[in-house]
Amino acid sequence: MFDILRDRTYRHLFLAQVVVRLGTGLAVVALSLLAYDLAGNSAAMVLALSSRSRWWPVSAFSAYIRSLILMRRRASVFALKGRFVRSEKTGAYFLMGS
């Protein structure tokens, strides 16, 4: 399992990822403590808003990106040759023949 760490480049990339993850975790804790220190009694609201504000791009763009992926997948499916059979159970399409 640790044989891959013998490769110098992979080892450096892996350790860099570990440092980034630790830094991100510490930043989240530090910002939460700062918000608690600054807000006092309304710390719960500040923490909720600050944690939610990190995820608004995901919420805002996930449906749009999903529709783009589905349109691309649909276009690539119909570009194949063959006969498509639709499963009644799952609704998925299968390519039969060539």
Salt bridges, closest charged atoms under 4 A:
ASP3 OD1 - ARG6 NH2 3.59
